[in-house]
Amino acid sequence: MEVATHLVEAALRAARDLGKDVAEVPLTAIAAAAGISRSTLLRRLGGSRKALDDAVRQAGVDPGGRPPVRERAINAAIRLISERGLGAVTLDAVAKEAGCALPSLHTVFQGRDGLLAAVFDRFGPVLDLETLAARPPDTVEDTVRAIYQAIAAAFGREPRVLPAIFADLFARPRGPGSQLLRANLPRLTGGLGALLSPHVRAGRLRPMPFPLLVQQLLGPVALHLLLRPALEELMDSDLPAVDEAVEHFAQAFLHAALLPEGGQAG
């Protein structure tokens, strides 16, 4: 049977809003998006959603039924980044790797930037820092250690997506790595600001321009984690374990930035 275009559009809109494949979106959600009742929707579909799935497929979008397009696309992008670098992540390449239709990617992610943002959410430190900021540690020392642990965890996730993003940033300052970090910088600095600013205001951390404070905090440990695979080959047993190295960097930052109790910046 022929399904009305506005019902297909409603199904795609509901799938996009819920972040699911069309096949996984409840008919009640599709009916709500179409402004009709579920029973009316079923009647217009002839009693089965198969006609709707067929119509969505004819519109050039995979209705799903396999793992959601979102998951398949993110995993495909991760594989491409790991094997060929960030520049290899085009929507065409991801659609081919994920076995999904190109329009499906546009529906779910609204373009390449949305896909890369989803990858960064999964492999970057932003979500961890936001979770930490929601329930911050009591002391500045524990806060700094927790930040370092979150950064180390993000750099250590396999496959090594975050180092690949930085590699692209260093190789191409105006490339996708730079664009991705720039797009996520407000959330990154927002999480760090929520964690550090109370301690600056309370006179526990040395007051300085916030970008410089973040650079002092993250620069040394990020560089170490980026170089660590090469350092492990060169230094072998002389290189401390990641947890030990992170503690050294935390102590160095605290030594430089922590003010004496009740003291003033020099």
N, C-alpha and C positions, 0 to 999 in steps of 0.2 A: 504494500500500500504506500501511497505518497504521504510523506509527513510534511506539514507546513513549515516553511522556513523559520517562522518566529519561534517554533518549538525547538528546532535545532539550535538557534541562537540562544534560547533560554538555557538549554542543556550545557552549551559551551560556557555561558556566563556563570552558571552555578558551579561548573567544574573548576573554572578559574578562581572563583571566590573561595572555594573549599580546598583548593590545591590538590585535587584528585582527578583521576581519569573519569570521563563521562560514565563509563560502565560502573564506577563505584559510587556515583552520586545518587542518593535516594530519590525516588520519584517525587516525594513530597517537596524536596528542595528544588527540583526542576519545575514542578507545578507552581511553586511560589515565585520562581524567577519569571515564569510566563504569565503570572497574575491569574491563575485558574486553580481549581481544586484538583486534588490527586485523582479523584474519580473521573473528572472531566478529561484530564490528561490521558488516563488509561483508555477511556472511551475513544478519544481521538487517535490513539495508537493501535486500536483494534484489540485491546486487552493484553498486549504484550509489549515490553520495551525493545524487543528485537528490531522492530521497524525503526525505532528511534536510533538505535546503534547503527543500523544500516545507513540511515540518512546522514548521520554524523560522519560515517566513513566516506560516503559519497561527497561530502563537503570537504574532504581532504584531511580529516582529523581522525587519528586512531582512537576509537572509543575506549580502548584498554581491555581489562580483563586479565592481563598479565600484571607484573609489578607496575605500579603507577608510572606514568611517563616521567613525573618529577624525579622519582628515585632512579629510573633507568638513565635519564639524562645526566643527573649529577654523577652517577657512577661512571658513565661513559666519559664525561668531562675529566674526571679524576684520572682515569686511565690515560687519556690523551695527554694531560699535563705531565703525568709521571713518565710516560714513554717519549714524548716529543716536545714538551715544553708548553708554556701558556699560549704562545702564538698559534699552536695547532688547534686551539679550541674555537672553531667556527660552528655556527649552528648546523651547517650542512654536514660537517664531520661528525658532530655529536648525534644528529639524527640517524646517520648511517651506522654509527657505532652502537647506538641504543636500540636500533630497529624500530624507530617511530617516525611518524610523519613530521615534516618540517613545520606545518601549521600548528601541530600539537605543541611544539616548543614555544612558538609565539604565544599560544593561548595560555600556557602555564607560566612562562617566565617574562612575557612581554619583551623578548629580545635577548641578545647575548649578554648585555649588562646584568639582567636579572638572573641569568643562569650562573654567571661568574660570582655574583653576590651570594647566591645560595651555596656555591662551593666554598666561598670564603667564610660564610657562617659556620659551615661544618668543620673546616680545618683551621680557621684562624682563631685568635684568642678572644674575639669580641664577646661571644656568648658567655664564655667562662668569666670574663671580667664583669659583665653585667650581672651575672649570678652572684659573684663575689660582692659586688657593690650593694646588692639587695640585702645582704646580711654580712656586713664587713667585720673583720676581726676587731678586737677591742683596742689593741696596741698598734702603734705605728710600725714597730718591729715585725709583728706578725702580719700586718698588712703588706709590707714590702716583700716579705718571704712568700706570701700567698700570690702576689702579682708575679714574682719570678717563677714560681712553680707553674702558674697558668701559661706563661710565655714558653717555658721549657716544654710543657706538654703539647702546646700547639706546634712547635717546631719539630717535635719528635713523632708526631702522628704519621703513620705509614698509609699510603705512599706519601712521600715528602712534598706535599703540595705547597705549603707555606714557603719553604726555601725556593721552590720553583718560581713562585710569584716574585720574590725578592731578586732572584737571578734575572728575571725579565725586566724588573725595575732598573737594575744596575746596567743592563745591556741596552735598554731602550727607555730613556727617561720619559718619553711621551707615549710609550706603548701601553698595552692592556694592563700590565702589572701596576704601572703608575696610576692609571685610571681607576683600577679596582681599589687600591689603597686610598686614593683621594676620596672616592665615594664612601668608603667605610671609616674615614678618619673622624667624622663627627661622633660616631658611636664609640670608637676606640678611645678618643680623648674624653668623651663623656663618662665612660666607665672609670677611667683613671682619675678624672677630676673628682668624681664622687668618692673615690677612695682616698685621694691624697689631700684635697683642698681642706677638709676639716682639720687635718693635722698641721697644715700651713697656717690656717687661721688661729689655731690654738697655740702657735709658737713652738711646735715640736719639730717642724721641718723648716729649713732655711728658706725664706721668701725669695723667689726669683721668678722671672717670666715663665709661665706654665710650659710653653714649648721647650724651653731649656731644661726645666725640671724633668719632663718626660724623656728628653734626649739623654740626660744624665742617668736616668733610671734604666732605660731600655737599651741604649746604644751598646754598652760593653757586652751585655749578656746576649743580645741579638747577634752581634758580630761573632761571638764565640760559638753560638749554636749553628750559625751559617757555615763557619769554618771547621766545625768539629769533625765531620766525616774525613776531611783531609788531615786534620791534626791527629786523628786516631791512627791513620796509616803511618804518619811520620814519627809520632811520639810514643805510641804503643802504651807501655805500662807507666810512663811518666805522667800521663794525662789523668787527672782525677775523674771519678765518675760524675755523671751529670748532676746528681743531687748535691754532691760535694762542691762542684764548681758553682752551682747556683747559690749555695750558701756563701761562698767566698764573694761572689758579686753582690749579694745582698748586704754583707757586712761592709764591703767597700762603699756602697752607696750610702748606707747609714752613717758611716764614719764621716763622709763628705757632707751629707745633707742634714744630719740630725743636730739639733741645737741642744745645749745643756738645759736641764730642767730649769725653767724660769729665766733662761738666758736670752741674750739678744744676738742677732746676726752680727758677725764681725765685719 
